[in-house]
Amino acid sequence: MEATIKREDLQMALKAVVRITGKPNILFLQTSNKGTLSIISNSTRYLRYRINAKKVKPGYVSLHTSILNELPSLRKDVISLKKKGNSLMIEGGTKLKVYCAESSKDEMTPPEIDSPKVVSIESKDVGIFRKLIEKVSFNAIGDDNNVVVKLINTNKSFIIAMADAVHCSFYYHNKPISEKPFSFITYLSMLQSIIPFLEDKSKLKISNNLLMVSSFNLLTTLPALQVGSDIIKNAKTALSKDNYKKGSVIFDLKKFEKVFSSISVVREGADILKMEIGSKKLGFELRTSFGISKDSIKCEKNSGKNMSLKLPVIMFRDVLNSCSFGEQIQLKIGKQEKFFMVSSSDKYYKVKSIAPLSSVQ
């Protein structure tokens, strides 16, 4: 195994490894006669990041990640690598002899997509996929890894559904991203880790057990969750129109942002935002040990009854952030005034988010 690579290319590859797979103990370096060097991780999930190389002799070597991560610190812009026996000779101004780690060549092989019903998503539709994921704003109550996300492609739309034990959000794109329907469940944090590396020519393959991303540089996989479908199913049930028969309130998001920023002078320590829903305006109040602040905005439309509500501050801000690409917010109150739904839309996208509340007695 032998190759000469640019230091900046190696650095870029290692950033991808950390972002997508964390810090595995062992990494593989594999060269090919096509003039490339691949860095491969196959610990928690599979990743291969390929960069251009010169003076290549095909082969492979495995190194401890801690050593490989330090190579971008070498003082020269070009780094040469050459395997000799059980060592890797490295030169980048400084000359190094690094002992190889024990490994098996089989560990470099990517997992297979085992389903006969593999859905392929071409580059032009991967762009839509990326844009919608980038719009996603969802903060878990607790550990981010507990946020379950389900990708749903129907013959009419593409949906990203997210939920934790407390609240949920559904993002819709008005067109499907594939002619074939599919659904895939994984963790939101894992899905978001690949987004910065999706390129114009990236492709996706989705099956029952894996989501695979491929481009010239990157090949990586996301394993499907074997649990989590019940969480999304329950969240979807909460979207039913039968749960919202009290009408709705529509208000301008930017006007609310200004008012909320203003009343937040005494926000520190505030857990509850009191909302007074009237026919022509929405009143807001924050009470803390520092004092009381009040303000209001115009109610663009109220098709329900006037009422007083208590909204959890953090939760309400989070669901509004989910709807930040729309100009107007529609607020609906659920049965027995125990939960609320906010929704928004633009020309291509819409979102619905649901969270709990308690009514003022």
C-alpha positions in Angstrom: 0.0 0.0 0.0 1.4 3.4 -1.0 0.0 6.9 -1.8 0.7 10.6 -1.7 -2.2 12.8 -0.6 -2.9 16.4 0.2 -3.1 17.3 3.9 -6.3 19.3 3.4 -8.0 16.4 1.8 -7.1 14.1 4.7 -8.4 16.7 7.1 -11.7 17.0 5.3 -12.1 13.2 5.4 -11.4 12.9 9.1 -14.0 15.6 9.8 -16.5 13.5 8.0 -15.6 10.5 10.1 -16.0 12.4 13.3 -19.3 14.0 12.3 -20.9 10.8 11.1 -19.4 8.0 13.1 -18.0 9.7 16.2 -14.5 8.5 17.2 -14.0 4.8 16.3 -10.9 3.1 17.7 -9.7 1.8 14.3 -9.7 3.3 10.8 -8.8 1.7 7.5 -6.8 3.2 4.7 -7.4 1.6 1.3 -5.8 2.6 -2.0 -6.9 1.7 -5.4 -5.3 1.7 -8.9 -7.9 4.4 -9.8 -5.8 7.0 -8.0 -7.8 7.2 -4.8 -7.3 6.6 -1.1 -10.3 5.7 1.1 -10.7 6.2 4.8 -13.1 3.5 6.1 -14.9 3.2 9.5 -17.1 0.2 10.3 -17.8 0.5 14.0 -21.2 1.9 14.9 -22.1 2.4 11.2 -20.3 2.1 7.9 -18.5 5.0 6.3 -16.0 5.3 3.4 -14.6 8.7 2.5 -12.6 8.7 -0.7 -10.0 11.3 -1.7 -7.7 11.7 -4.7 -4.2 10.4 -4.4 -1.0 10.1 -6.4 1.9 7.6 -6.7 -0.6 4.9 -5.7 0.1 1.2 -5.1 -3.1 -0.7 -4.2 -3.4 -2.1 -0.7 -4.8 -1.4 2.7 -3.7 -0.8 6.2 -5.4 -0.2 9.6 -4.4 2.5 12.1 -5.5 3.6 15.5 -7.8 6.6 15.0 -5.8 8.7 17.6 -2.7 8.5 15.4 -4.5 9.2 12.1 -6.2 12.3 13.6 -2.9 13.8 14.3 -1.5 13.6 10.7 -3.0 16.9 9.6 -0.6 18.5 12.1 2.3 17.6 9.9 4.0 20.7 8.6 4.0 19.9 4.8 0.9 20.2 2.6 1.6 16.9 0.9 1.8 13.6 2.9 3.3 10.4 1.6 2.3 7.0 3.0 4.0 3.6 2.4 3.4 0.3 4.1 6.4 -1.7 5.1 5.7 -5.0 6.9 3.5 -4.2 9.9 4.3 -0.5 9.9 3.2 2.6 7.9 6.0 5.0 6.9 4.7 8.5 6.8 6.4 11.7 5.7 5.0 15.2 5.7 8.2 17.1 6.6 8.5 15.0 9.7 9.2 11.3 9.2 7.1 8.8 11.1 7.0 5.1 11.6 3.6 4.1 12.9 2.6 0.5 13.9 -0.5 -0.9 12.2 -3.5 -2.1 14.1 -4.8 -5.6 13.9 -7.8 -5.9 11.5 -9.5 -8.0 8.9 -10.0 -7.0 5.3 -13.7 -8.1 5.6 -14.3 -5.1 7.9 -13.8 -2.8 5.0 -16.8 -4.2 3.0 -19.9 -2.1 3.1 -23.1 -3.7 4.4 -25.6 -5.0 1.8 -29.1 -3.7 1.3 -31.0 -6.9 1.8 -34.5 -6.0 0.6 -35.6 -6.7 -2.9 -37.7 -3.5 -2.7 -34.8 -1.1 -2.8 -35.8 2.5 -3.6 -33.2 4.6 -5.5 -33.4 8.4 -5.2 -31.5 10.2 -7.9 -29.5 13.4 -7.5 -32.2 15.9 -8.5 -34.5 14.6 -5.8 -31.8 14.3 -3.2 -31.7 18.1 -3.3 -35.3 18.3 -2.2 -34.5 15.8 0.6 -31.6 17.9 1.8 -33.6 21.1 1.8 -36.4 19.7 3.8 -34.0 18.2 6.4 -32.3 21.5 6.7 -35.6 23.1 7.5 -36.2 20.7 10.3 -36.1 22.3 13.8 -36.8 19.9 16.6 -35.3 20.0 20.1 -35.8 16.9 22.2 -36.9 17.1 25.8 -34.0 15.1 27.1 -31.5 13.2 25.0 -31.4 14.1 21.3 -30.8 10.5 20.5 -34.4 9.8 21.6 -35.9 11.7 18.7 -37.3 9.2 16.3 -37.7 10.3 12.7 -39.7 8.5 10.0 -39.3 9.3 6.3 -42.5 8.6 4.4 -42.8 8.9 0.6 -46.3 8.5 -0.9 -47.6 9.0 -4.4 -48.5 12.6 -3.4 -45.9 13.9 -1.0 -42.8 13.4 1.0 -43.1 13.6 4.8 -40.6 13.8 7.6 -42.2 12.8 10.9 -40.4 13.4 14.3 -41.4 12.6 17.8 -40.1 12.1 21.3 -42.0 11.2 24.4 -43.5 14.7 24.7 -44.1 16.4 21.4 -43.9 15.8 17.6 -43.5 17.6 14.2 -44.5 16.7 10.7 -42.9 18.3 7.7 -44.5 18.0 4.3 -43.2 18.6 0.8 -45.9 18.8 -1.8 -44.3 16.3 -4.2 -42.8 12.8 -3.7 -39.0 12.4 -4.0 -39.4 9.0 -5.7 -42.0 7.2 -7.8 -42.0 4.3 -5.4 -43.5 4.7 -1.9 -41.3 3.9 1.1 -40.9 4.5 4.8 -37.8 4.4 6.9 -37.3 5.0 10.6 -34.0 6.1 12.3 -32.8 8.7 14.8 -32.9 12.3 13.9 -29.3 13.0 15.1 -28.0 10.2 12.8 -30.0 11.6 9.8 -28.8 15.1 10.4 -25.1 14.0 10.6 -25.0 13.2 6.9 -26.7 16.4 5.6 -23.5 18.5 5.3 -22.0 15.9 3.1 -24.8 15.5 0.6 -23.6 16.9 -2.8 -25.2 17.7 -6.1 -24.4 14.3 -7.4 -25.2 12.3 -4.3 -27.6 9.4 -4.5 -29.8 7.6 -1.9 -30.9 4.0 -1.7 -33.5 3.0 0.9 -34.6 -0.4 2.0 -36.2 -2.0 5.0 -32.9 -2.2 6.9 -30.7 0.6 5.5 -30.4 4.0 4.1 -27.3 4.4 1.9 -25.8 7.7 0.8 -23.3 7.6 -2.0 -21.2 10.1 -4.0 -17.6 10.2 -5.3 -16.3 11.1 -1.8 -18.8 9.6 0.5 -20.4 6.2 1.0 -22.2 5.7 4.4 -25.2 4.0 5.8 -27.9 4.6 8.4 -29.4 1.5 10.0 -33.2 1.3 10.3 -34.6 1.3 13.9 -36.5 -1.8 14.9 -38.4 0.3 17.4 -40.0 3.7 17.3 -42.9 3.0 14.9 -45.4 3.2 17.8 -44.2 6.7 18.7 -44.8 8.0 15.2 -48.1 6.2 15.0 -49.3 7.8 18.2 -48.1 11.2 17.0 -49.9 10.8 13.7 -53.1 10.0 15.5 -52.8 13.3 17.4 -53.0 15.1 14.0 -56.5 14.0 13.4 -59.0 16.8 12.7 -61.4 15.2 15.3 -59.0 16.4 18.0 -59.4 20.1 17.0 -63.0 21.3 17.0 -62.5 24.5 18.9 -61.6 26.5 15.8 -58.2 28.2 15.3 -56.2 31.4 15.7 -54.0 32.9 13.0 -51.2 35.4 13.9 -48.1 36.9 12.2 -44.9 35.1 13.2 -42.6 38.2 12.9 -44.9 40.3 15.0 -45.0 37.6 17.7 -41.2 37.4 17.6 -40.9 41.1 18.3 -43.4 41.0 21.1 -41.9 37.9 22.7 -38.4 39.5 22.6 -39.9 42.6 24.3 -41.7 40.8 27.1 -38.7 38.6 27.7 -37.0 41.4 29.7 -38.2 39.5 32.8 -38.1 36.0 31.1 -35.4 34.5 33.3 -37.0 31.8 35.4 -40.2 31.9 33.5 -41.7 28.5 32.7 -45.2 29.5 31.5 -46.3 32.0 28.9 -49.9 33.0 29.5 -51.9 33.7 26.3 -55.2 35.5 26.2 -57.1 34.7 23.0 -59.5 37.4 21.9 -61.5 38.1 18.8 -59.1 40.8 17.6 -55.9 40.4 19.5 -53.7 37.9 21.4 -52.4 39.0 24.8 -49.2 37.6 26.3 -47.9 37.7 29.9 -44.8 36.5 31.6 -44.5 36.3 35.4 -41.2 35.7 37.2 -39.6 36.7 40.5 -38.3 39.8 38.7 -41.7 41.1 37.8 -44.5 40.9 35.2 -44.4 41.8 31.5 -47.4 42.1 29.2 -48.0 42.8 25.5 -50.2 41.9 22.6 -50.4 41.5 18.8 -53.2 41.6 16.3 -55.2 38.4 15.8 -55.4 37.9 12.1 -58.3 35.5 12.4 -60.1 33.8 15.3 -62.6 31.1 14.3 -62.9 29.7 17.8 -63.9 31.0 21.2 -62.0 33.4 23.4 -60.0 31.7 26.1 -57.0 31.8 28.4 -54.2 29.3 28.1 -50.9 28.4 29.7 -48.1 27.5 27.3 -44.8 26.0 28.4 -42.3 28.6 27.3 -39.5 26.4 26.0 -42.0 24.0 24.3 -43.9 26.8 22.6 -40.7 28.5 21.3 -39.5 25.1 20.0 -42.7 24.4 18.0 -42.7 27.9 16.6 -39.1 27.4 15.5 -40.4 24.4 13.6 -42.7 26.7 11.6 -40.2 29.5 11.0 -40.3 29.3 7.2 -44.0 30.5 7.1 -45.2 34.1 7.5 -48.3 33.2 9.5 -48.9 30.7 12.3 -52.2 28.8 12.8 -52.8 27.8 16.4 -55.4 25.1 17.3 -56.3 23.8 20.7 -56.9 20.1 21.2 -59.6 18.2 23.2 -60.0 19.1 26.8 -57.4 21.9 26.3 -54.5 19.5 27.1 -52.5 20.0 23.9 -52.1 22.5 21.0 -51.0 22.3 17.4 -49.2 25.1 15.4 -48.9 24.9 11.7 -47.4 27.0 8.9 -46.7 26.7 5.2 -45.1 28.3 2.1 -45.4 27.5 -1.6 -43.7 24.1 -1.3 -43.6 23.1 2.3 -45.9 22.9 5.3 -45.3 21.8 8.9 -47.5 20.8 11.8 -46.2 20.5 15.4 -48.0 19.3 18.5 -47.1 19.9 22.2 -48.9 19.8 25.6 -50.4 22.7 27.5 -52.6 23.3 30.5 -55.5 25.7 30.6 -55.7 28.5 33.1 -58.3 27.7 35.8 
